[in-house]
Amino acid sequence: MPSSIATQDREGPDPAELAARFGLTRTTARPTLLAYLKQLWARRHFILSYASARSTSQYSGSRLGQIWQVITPLLNAGVYFILFGVLLGTSRGVDNFTAFLVTGVFVFTFTQRSLNNGAKSISGNLQLVRALHFPRAVLPLSFVLVEFRQLMISMALLFVIIPITGIVPTKNFPDGPGDTVMWSWLLIIPAIALHMLFNLGLSLLMARVGALSADVNQLLPFITRIWFYMSGVFYSVDRFGPALGALYPVLQLNPGAIFLDLYRMVLIESHEPLDLPLGLNIWAVAATWSFILFIGGFLYFWHKEEAYGRG
C-alpha cells in the first residue's frame, strides 16, 4: 500500500487535469463559434493581403501579366457566342443576346471558380495548414476574394458592352421629362452582395468536402459542367424549360439560374425575368439561397476545424 502511494506521488497530478485547471486547450481543438469569428476578424487584413497576392501571382509568369484579367473573360464570352449563338442558334427569342450571354458567362464563372478553388483551398495548401496555426476558413474565404476581384473587372467590361449592344436601363423623372438616369444599375450592388454571400458559403462547404475526400476534385469538372448547362447561361430557361415538365420548377429555382437572372434583370433593359413558380420574387429566392448556404456552409466548415491538415 505505501509503495503504491509513493508511486502516485512520483507520477504527480494528471496533465489533463492540470491543463483544464489553468484553462489550457489543445492547439488542434475547435474553438467556440464566437471565438472562431473573432479569430477570423483579427486576421481580416491577412485574408485581403493573401487574396491580393494570389490574384497578382496568377499571371505573373506571362508577358501580358494582369492584362489577362481583362482578355480572359472576353475570350470566354467570344467562344460561347460563336458556339451557342451562331452555330447552335440559342440566340433565337432572346433580345440583346450578346449582353445576355456575356452576363451569364461572367456571373457563372464567378460561382464555378469559387466552387472549384474552394474545394482545393485546404487540400492544395497542406504545407501551410500544417505549419501555421490560424482559422482554416481564411483559405476558402481568400480564394473567393480572388474570384471577386476578377468579377469586378468583368462587371466593368459589362458596363461597356451592354450600352454598345442594347439599351441602357433608364427612368424618366416626373419633374424633368428629358432627364434620365441609369437607376436600375444601382441594384447591381445588392445583387453582387447576395451572390458573394452565396459563393462564400459554397466555397466553405466545398473546402470541407475537398479536404476530407480528395476524389471530389476529380468529379467537380463534371458536376460544374452539368450545372452550367442547367442554369441558362446561353439560353432562356423559360423558353426550353416547359418541355421538362415536373423538372421545370427545379430548373428555375436552381441557384445558378436565379443569380444569372438577377444580374440580367438589373443590367439588361429588354430582359424578361424568370416566371418563377407560385409567384415567387426572385430577390427573395436569391436572398434565401444566399443566407442558407452562407450560414450552413460556415457552420459545416467550422465543425471540422480541428481535422483539417491531419492524417
C-alpha positions in Angstrom: 0.0 0.0 0.0 2.7 2.6 0.9 4.6 1.7 -2.3 1.5 2.5 -4.4 1.1 5.8 -2.7 4.7 6.6 -3.3 4.3 5.7 -7.0 1.4 8.1 -7.3 3.4 10.9 -5.7 6.3 10.3 -8.1 3.9 10.4 -11.1 2.3 13.7 -10.0 -1.1 15.0 -11.0 -2.8 14.1 -14.3 -1.6 16.5 -17.1 -5.2 16.7 -18.4 -6.5 17.9 -15.1 -3.8 20.5 -14.8 -4.5 21.8 -18.3 -8.2 22.1 -17.5 -7.5 23.8 -14.2 -5.4 26.5 -15.8 -7.5 27.0 -18.9 -5.2 25.3 -21.4 -6.6 23.7 -24.5 -5.2 21.5 -27.3 -3.8 23.5 -30.3 -5.9 21.4 -32.6 -9.1 21.8 -30.6 -12.0 23.5 -32.4 -12.7 27.0 -30.8 -16.2 28.1 -30.0 -18.1 29.7 -32.8 -17.8 33.2 -31.3 -14.1 32.7 -30.7 -13.7 31.5 -34.3 -15.4 34.6 -35.7 -13.2 36.8 -33.6 -10.1 35.0 -34.9 -11.2 35.5 -38.5 -11.9 39.2 -37.9 -8.5 39.6 -36.3 -7.0 38.1 -39.5 -9.1 40.2 -41.9 -6.0 42.1 -43.2 -4.2 38.8 -43.9 -7.2 37.5 -45.8 -7.2 40.6 -48.0 -3.4 40.6 -48.5 -3.3 36.8 -49.2 -6.1 37.2 -51.8 -4.4 40.1 -53.4 -1.1 38.2 -53.6 -2.7 35.2 -55.2 -4.6 37.3 -57.7 -1.4 39.1 -58.7 0.6 35.9 -59.0 -1.9 34.2 -61.3 -0.5 35.9 -64.4 3.0 36.9 -63.1 4.7 34.4 -65.5 3.1 35.7 -68.7 4.3 38.5 -70.9 0.9 40.4 -70.8 0.6 40.0 -67.0 -2.5 41.4 -65.4 -4.0 42.3 -68.8 -5.1 38.7 -69.0 -7.6 39.5 -66.3 -9.4 41.5 -69.0 -8.6 39.3 -72.0 -9.7 36.0 -70.4 -13.4 36.8 -69.8 -13.7 38.4 -73.2 -12.2 35.3 -74.9 -14.5 33.0 -72.9 -17.6 35.1 -73.9 -16.4 35.1 -77.6 -16.1 31.4 -77.7 -19.5 30.8 -76.2 -21.1 33.4 -78.5 -19.7 31.6 -81.6 -20.6 28.1 -80.4 -24.1 28.7 -78.9 -25.3 32.0 -80.5 -24.0 31.4 -84.1 -23.6 27.7 -84.6 -26.4 26.3 -82.3 -28.8 29.2 -82.7 -29.8 29.5 -79.0 -30.0 33.3 -79.5 -33.4 33.0 -81.1 -36.1 34.6 -78.9 -33.5 36.4 -76.8 -33.3 40.2 -77.1 -29.7 41.5 -77.0 -28.2 38.0 -76.9 -24.7 39.4 -76.7 -25.3 41.1 -73.4 -27.5 38.1 -72.2 -24.6 35.6 -72.9 -21.7 37.8 -71.7 -23.6 38.4 -68.4 -24.3 34.7 -68.0 -20.7 33.7 -68.7 -19.1 36.3 -66.3 -21.6 35.6 -63.5 -21.5 31.8 -63.7 -17.7 31.8 -63.9 -17.5 33.6 -60.6 -19.6 30.8 -59.0 -17.8 28.0 -60.8 -14.3 29.1 -59.9 -15.3 29.8 -56.3 -16.6 26.3 -56.0 -13.6 24.7 -57.7 -11.0 26.7 -55.9 -12.8 26.4 -52.6 -12.6 22.6 -52.9 -8.8 22.8 -53.3 -8.2 25.5 -50.7 -7.3 23.2 -47.9 -6.1 20.1 -49.7 -3.9 22.2 -52.0 -2.3 24.1 -49.2 -1.5 21.4 -46.7 2.1 22.7 -46.0 0.7 26.0 -44.9 -2.1 24.4 -42.9 0.3 22.0 -41.1 3.0 24.6 -40.5 0.9 27.5 -39.1 -1.9 27.8 -36.6 -4.8 30.0 -38.0 -8.5 29.6 -38.6 -8.7 27.4 -41.7 -11.6 29.4 -43.1 -9.1 32.0 -44.1 -8.2 29.9 -47.1 -11.6 29.4 -48.8 -12.5 33.0 -48.0 -9.4 34.3 -49.6 -9.9 32.2 -52.7 -13.4 33.7 -53.2 -12.0 37.2 -52.8 -9.6 36.4 -55.7 -12.5 35.5 -57.9 -14.5 38.5 -56.7 -11.7 40.8 -58.0 -12.0 39.1 -61.4 -15.8 39.6 -61.2 -15.2 43.4 -60.7 -13.1 43.5 -63.8 -15.8 41.6 -65.7 -18.5 43.9 -64.4 -16.5 46.9 -65.7 -16.4 45.3 -69.1 -20.2 44.6 -68.9 -20.9 48.3 -68.3 -19.2 49.0 -71.6 -20.6 46.1 -73.6 -24.3 46.5 -72.6 -24.7 50.1 -73.8 -23.0 49.2 -77.1 -25.2 46.2 -77.8 -28.5 47.3 -76.4 -30.4 49.9 -74.4 -29.3 51.2 -71.1 -31.9 50.9 -68.2 -33.4 54.4 -67.7 -36.1 56.2 -65.8 -37.8 59.4 -66.6 -38.2 61.9 -63.7 -41.8 63.3 -63.4 -40.5 66.9 -62.9 -38.0 66.7 -65.7 -39.2 64.5 -68.6 -35.9 65.0 -70.5 -33.7 63.7 -67.7 -32.8 60.1 -67.4 -30.6 58.1 -65.0 -29.3 54.5 -65.0 -31.1 54.0 -61.7 -31.7 50.2 -62.0 -28.0 49.6 -62.4 -27.6 50.6 -58.7 -29.4 47.4 -57.9 -26.2 45.6 -59.0 -24.8 46.3 -55.6 -27.3 44.2 -53.6 -27.2 41.6 -56.4 -23.4 41.2 -56.1 -23.6 41.2 -52.3 -26.1 38.3 -52.3 -24.1 36.5 -54.9 -20.9 37.0 -52.8 -22.6 35.5 -49.7 -23.7 32.5 -51.7 -20.3 31.9 -53.1 -18.6 32.2 -49.7 -20.9 29.6 -48.3 -20.4 27.4 -51.3 -16.6 27.7 -51.1 -16.6 26.9 -47.3 -18.9 23.9 -47.9 -16.7 22.5 -50.7 -13.5 23.2 -48.7 -14.5 20.7 -46.1 -15.7 18.2 -48.7 -12.4 18.6 -50.6 -10.2 18.4 -47.5 -11.8 15.2 -46.3 -12.1 13.5 -49.7 -9.6 14.1 -52.5 -11.8 12.3 -55.0 -14.3 15.1 -55.1 -11.8 17.3 -57.1 -11.9 14.7 -59.9 -15.7 14.8 -60.0 -16.1 18.6 -59.9 -15.5 19.3 -63.6 -18.4 17.1 -64.5 -20.7 18.5 -61.8 -20.0 22.1 -62.7 -20.5 21.3 -66.4 -23.9 19.9 -65.7 -24.7 22.9 -63.5 -23.6 25.2 -66.3 -26.0 23.6 -68.8 -28.9 23.6 -66.3 -28.5 27.3 -65.4 -29.4 29.0 -68.7 -26.0 30.6 -69.3 -26.6 30.6 -73.1 -30.3 30.1 -73.4 -33.6 31.3 -71.9 -34.7 28.8 -69.2 -38.4 29.9 -69.7 -38.1 29.1 -73.4 -36.8 25.5 -73.1 -37.8 24.6 -69.5 -41.5 23.8 -70.1 -40.6 20.8 -72.1 -39.1 19.2 -69.0 -42.5 19.0 -67.2 -42.2 18.5 -63.5 -38.4 19.3 -63.6 -39.1 22.8 -64.9 -39.6 24.4 -61.5 -36.3 22.7 -60.3 -34.5 24.3 -63.3 -36.0 27.7 -62.5 -35.2 27.6 -58.8 -31.7 26.3 -59.1 -29.4 29.0 -57.7 -27.3 29.2 -60.8 -30.3 30.2 -62.9 -31.5 32.5 -60.1 -28.4 34.6 -59.9 -27.9 34.8 -63.6 -31.4 36.1 -64.0 -31.0 38.5 -61.1 -28.0 40.2 -62.9 -29.7 40.2 -66.2 -32.9 41.7 -64.8 -30.8 44.5 -63.3 -28.5 45.2 -66.2 -30.4 44.5 -69.4 -33.4 46.7 -70.2 -35.1 44.2 -72.6 -34.6 41.1 -70.4 -37.8 39.3 -69.2 -37.3 37.9 -65.7 -38.0 34.2 -65.0 -41.6 33.3 -64.4 -41.0 31.6 -61.1 -43.5 29.1 -59.7 -46.0 30.2 -57.0 -45.3 33.8 -58.0 -42.1 33.8 -56.0 -40.0 37.0 -56.0 -36.5 36.5 -57.5 -34.9 38.8 -54.9 -36.4 36.7 -52.1 -35.3 33.5 -53.6 -31.8 34.8 -54.2 -31.6 36.0 -50.6 -32.9 32.7 -49.3 -30.2 30.8 -51.2 -27.5 33.2 -50.0 -28.2 33.1 -46.3 -29.0 29.4 -46.1 -25.8 28.5 -47.9 -23.6 31.0 -46.2 -24.7 30.2 -42.7 -24.9 26.4 -43.4 -21.6 26.4 -45.2 -19.8 28.3 -42.5 -21.1 26.0 -39.7 -20.4 22.9 -41.7 -16.8 24.0 -42.3 -16.2 25.2 -38.7 -17.5 21.9 -37.3 -14.4 20.1 -38.6 -11.9 22.8 -38.0 -9.6 20.6 -35.9 -9.5 17.9 -38.6 -8.0 19.9 -41.5 -4.4 19.1 -42.3 -4.3 16.0 -40.1 -3.6 12.5 -41.4 
